[in-house]
Amino acid sequence: MRTTPLSHSTLLEALRKDKSTIYEQKDIWETHEVELEQARVFTRHMHSQTVSPALGAALRGNFEGVNRLLDIGGGSGAFCFALAQRYPQIRCTILELPTVCQIAEEEYIAQAGLQDQVDTYALDFFKDPFPNGYDAILFSNIFHDWGWQKCLYLARRSFEALPSGGHIYLHEILLSDTKDSPVVATSFSMCMIWVTEGKQFTAGELEQILTECGFEDISVTPTYGYYSLITARKP
Ligand SMILES: C[S@@+](CC[C@H](N)C(=O)[O-])C[C@H]1O[C@@H](n2cnc3c(N)ncnc32)[C@H](O)[C@@H]1O
């Protein structure tokens, strides 16, 4: 990430153009689909960011009774590893772009020694139907990459793919209801404007998206640092 530092001018440009400027306005995920090395660097960056919050979420979140979890946009698998270590019965699948699946397989899953519990599934989550056979679907640091309608789309596809009683989990740094604090969340939100199409959400906004798709029993659990886990159930 050192090769693409955040500066005032790139942020200002992103705000003015309402477009990510991290790769000189090329789409970040399309770039990673063809540039294996850039995908590798980004995946390492996300891995280091998510390792500790994932441990906190696995510890404080409720994943009891989950047997097969689909980690959508799961990157290196950092979240799956934390869950697999805490819940020996769980089997996790990292759903990712083909390049990132390759990186997760080559660099992370074997190194974690969790080949029996974690595998990958190459798919574009906006183009392909979600696979069935999972009783839980997780999005960690995914909703903040997209605008409201695309998040609604992802939540709807999840609702359709889950069985009755299945759970959805959203792992995000949340903004306060007034969206002007905490400063880590507002700063992170600013970075999302620079890097992606999205920004951070409030708990209420994510609850609204899940409710609109039919999910029930929504709860918000602070899990680690500024991260929270939003959990909901398909009736
Ligand atoms: C911000 S990272 C989050 C990674 C991980 N979940 C975490 O919390 O560290 C977003 C991930 O979504 C993946 N992604 C983006 N668009 C995708 C798509 N259309 N289909 C599948 N994966 C996608 C990217 O490759 C990237 O690994």
The ligand as a Gaussian input file, in Angstrom:
#p B3LYP/6-31G(d) Opt

LIG

0 1
 C      -12.106000      -4.809000       1.771000
 S      -11.687000      -6.443000       1.246000
 C      -12.299000      -7.403000       2.628000
 C      -11.516000      -8.694000       2.843000
 C      -11.906000      -9.487000       4.089000
 N      -13.309000      -9.826000       4.094000
 C      -11.514000      -8.760000       5.348000
 O      -12.381000      -8.408000       6.151000
 O      -10.308000      -8.560000       5.528000
 C      -12.912000      -6.750000      -0.013000
 C      -12.765000      -8.093000      -0.704000
 O      -13.866000      -8.278000      -1.592000
 C      -13.388000      -8.941000      -2.762000
 N      -14.288000      -8.626000      -3.895000
 C      -14.532000      -7.402000      -4.440000
 N      -15.421000      -7.500000      -5.436000
 C      -15.738000      -8.814000      -5.554000
 C      -16.639000      -9.544000      -6.401000
 N      -17.350000      -8.910000      -7.339000
 N      -16.740000     -10.881000      -6.223000
 C      -15.998000     -11.524000      -5.267000
 N      -15.145000     -10.887000      -4.418000
 C      -15.025000      -9.539000      -4.557000
 C      -11.992000      -8.363000      -2.959000
 O      -11.181000      -9.205000      -3.747000
 C      -11.494000      -8.196000      -1.518000
 O      -10.720000      -9.278000      -1.083000

